[in-house]
Amino acid sequence: MQPKLDVIIVNWNSGTLLSECIGSINNAVQNSFYLNRVVVIDNASNDGSLDNLENINLPLTIIRNAQNLGFARACNQGAKASEADYLLFLNPDTRLFSNSLSVPISFLNKKENDHFGIAGIQLRDDKNEICRNCARFPSAYTMITISLGLDRLFPKLFSAHFLTEWDHKESKEVDQVMGSFLMIRRKLFEQLNGYDESYFVYFEDMDLSFRARNAGKKSIYLADAYIYHKGGGTTEQIKANRLFYYLRSKMNYSKKHFTIFEYYLIAAVILFIEPLIRIIDQLLKGSIKGVPEIASAYKMLFKSFR
């Protein structure tokens, strides 16, 4: 029997990117698998991005939330009651090509690859250049060094979050593939109880991959298929909020996976040292406009932490 696939897209004010993304799915549908559903979960968009989707020839389901529930919770909504073999969590700022779906499905469907639970593929930007998007699981030590910017100042001494030293031109087992295109076995997703909804956005894909690894299922990056990824996405509209959610999720991840001592040490660095480093970095770049955004993000973070 053909493996079944559900494609799950979380939308928030993505404009025409959403319809372009959904339209591109037809480019990737092949006879080697069955496209069961395309589920769009809309987090209270007000930009008309859901308009004109009814003419798309796909098994499309739209879930409209009255408020923005966050990425993790919306993903779980889309996956609920799925009967597919595989789930693909896809960002609306992406576009698929002919083998974008068949390659990862074919890989995961082979018996010898049962120990892999998650697959990602190559992401390319506006210049058709490969995005170095795979990441390593962080330790408490690397969380702190990254917050201090040491990975950028001394890249040979301190590891970065993303595997930027690797060109992403060949397939490879990795700790984490980018959540913009994350394909996972549906039974594994259910075994892990889906995404952790304490993450509004950011680090939820890292957390899922880490829990999958602990359950005995690894992640694979496949370089022989690709998608277009705009990057930045809709969060470009709310830079202060984006920074706030990133920092809060980093603290959530630390609290969940590190010791209590490590968590409070990381929290102290994030709350009291990292903002100064970020402001200095903006001033050195001559970007005074970025300083109020940093201040606004940290105001929200202190309120949240309290």
N, C-alpha and C positions, 0 to 999 in steps of 0.2 A: 504494500500500500504506500501511496505517496505520503511523505511527511506533511503535516499541516503547520501553517505559520499564521500567527496573529501579529500585526504591526500596530504598535501603540505609540501615539504622538501626543505629547502634552503641549497645548497651545496657550500662549498669553500674548496678545497684541503683536503677532508676528506678521501682520499685514499680508501682502501677496506671497510672502515666502511659504506660507502654509499650503496654498493651492498649488504652487510650483512643486513643493515637496510631494504632495499626494499625487499630483499628476505624473511625477517621475516614477512612481511605483510600478505603473504599467510597463515601463521600459525594462523592469527587472523580473517580471512574472514569467516563469518558464514551466515547461511540462514536468520538470523533475520534482516539483512540490506543488502543494495546493494552498493558495492564499485564502485562508479561512475568514479573516476579518481584518479591516483597518479601523482602528478605534481612535477617534480624536477626543481628548478630554480637554475642554476649554475652561480655563481658570478665570472666568468673568472678564473676557476681553470686551473692549468697547471701540475697537477700530474697524469693525466690519470684516475681520479676517475669516469669519465663517461664511460670508456671503458667497454665493455662486459655487458651492461645493456639490450641490445636488446633481449636477450634470456629469460628474466624474464617474466613469464606468468601473466601479470597484464595490466590493461588499462593505460599504462605509457605515459606521455607527458613530454618532456624535453625542457626547455626554456634556451637558452644559452645567457648570457649577455657578452658584449664585455669588460666590466669592473666591478669591485666589487661595486655594488650599495647599499650594506648594507643589513642587515637582514630585517628591517621593509619594505623597498621598494620592496624587492624581494618577501616577503610574500604577499604583495598586488598584485604583478604581478600574483602570482600563484592562488589567489582567484578570479581574474578578470573573469567575465562572468560565474562564477560557477552557476550551477542549482541545487546543492546538498542541502539537508536540514541541514547538519552539515559540518563544516570544521575542520580538524585536522592539526594543525601546529606541525610538528614532526622534531626533530633534527636528523641528520644523524648518530650520535654516540649512537643511541638507537636500541634496538631489541624488537619486539613484541612477545606476547605469545597468547594462545588460546582465552582468554577472554579480551584481552587488548582493543579491540574496542567495543565488544558487550555490556560490562557492562556500559560504559559511555553513549553509544547511547540509551540503554534501559532506563537508568535513565532520560536522558533529554527528551525522547519521551513520558514519562508519563505525563498526564494532570496535576496531582497534583504538578509536578515539574516545571511548566511553569515559576516560578519566578527565576529559575536558568538559567543563560545564558551561563556559562562557566563551563567545567568539566575537572578535572585532575585526574590522578590515581597514584598509588604508584610507586616510582622509586627505583630500587635496583642497588647496585654497584657490582664490581668484586667479593666481598666477600659475595654476596647475602644479604647484610645488607641494611636496609631501609634508604634512603637518606631523611633527614629532610629538605624538599625543599619548603614547603609552606611559604609564607611571609605575613607580616602585612603592611598595608598602612603606609608610614612614615609621620610624622609631621615634621615641620621645626626644632623642638626641637630634635627629634630623628635623623634627618639628621646630626645635629651638633655633638651630643654625639657619634654617630657611627664613624664620621670622626675623632673624638678625641680618639677613641678606648676605650671609657668608658664602652661600653657594654661588652668588653672582660676583662677589669680590674675588673669591679664591676657588674657581670651579674645579681645579685639579685636587684641591684638598677636601672640599665639601660637596657631597652629592646633592643634586637638584631633585625636585619632586618628579619631574618628567624625565624620561630617558633621552635627553637632548644629545647625548654623546653618540647615540646610535642613529643611523640614517633611515631606519624603518623601511628598507628596501627588500628585506627578506622576511619570511614568516618565522615566528619565534614565540615560544612560551613566555608570558609576561605576568607580572603581578596583577596589573589592571589595564583594561582597554578603556578608551574614552566612552563616557555615557552617551555621547551623541549618536553612536551606533553600537548598541550592546545587545547581542543575541544570546539568549539563555534558554536552557532546557526548562520547559514549563514545570515539570515535576520537581526540579531543583529549586525553582523560584518559590513554589508552594512549600517545599520542605523548609526553606529559609524564612517563611512567613513574609516573603516579599521585601520591598524596601523598608528600611526603618523610618517611620514617619516623624521621628523627632528631628530629622534633617528637613528643613523647608526646601533648601536647594544647596548643592555642593556637598561633596564627600559622601553622598548617599551611594554613589556607584563604587567608590573605594570601599566603603563599609560592606556592601553586598559582595564584592569580589573577595574580600578578606574572609567573610563568613563562609563563602563557597569553598575557598581553599581549605579552611578548617574542617569542612565537611568532606574533603577528599576530592573536590572538583577544581581543576585548574582553569586558567584563562589562556586563550591563544590569540595571537595577532596574525592575520592572514594578509600577506602583501600582494597576492595575485587577484585581488578584487578591490575596488575603491568606490568612494562616493565623493561628491563635492560638499564641502562644509564651509559655510560663510564665516563662522566663528564670531564670538561676542554675542550674537543672537539678539534677543529682545532685551537682555539685561543692559545693553548699551544705553537704554533709555533712562535707567535709574542707577547711576554709578555708585552713589552713596549707599543705597540699599543693597546693591550687589556686594560691596565690600563688607557691609554689616553681616549679611547672610554667610559670606565666605568665612569670616572670622568666627562667627558663632558656631558654624558647622565644624570648623577646625577644633574648637574647644569641645564640642559634643563628641567628636571622634576620640579626642584625647581622654576624655572622662570615661568613655566606654571601653577603650582598649588598653589603657596604660594604668599604672598604679596611681593611687590617690596623691602620693608625693609628686610623681611626674606630672600629673594633671595640674596641680596647683602651681608648679614651677612653670609649665607652659603657659598657663593662664596669666601669671605675673608678667611674663615676657610679652605676651600678646597685648595685655592691657596697658602696660606702663613703658615698655621700651620700643615696641614695634611702631606705635604711632609717631614717635619722634623720628625714627628712621624713615618712615614713609613721607613725613613732612619735609625732612632734609632732602630726600631724593627728589621730591617735586620742585623744591626751590632750586636745586642744582640743575634741573632740567629747564628752569625758567617758566614753570607752569604754576603760577600763583593760583589759578582757577581751581586746581586740584586740592588745595589746602582746605577750603570750606567743606568739600565733599568728604575728605578724611575726617574732619572734625564732626561732621554730621553722622558719619558711620559709627564713630567711637562713642558719640553721645547715645546712640541707640544700643550699642553693645554694653556700655556700663549700666544702662537701664535694664537690659535683659539679664545681665549677670547678677545684678542685685536681686 
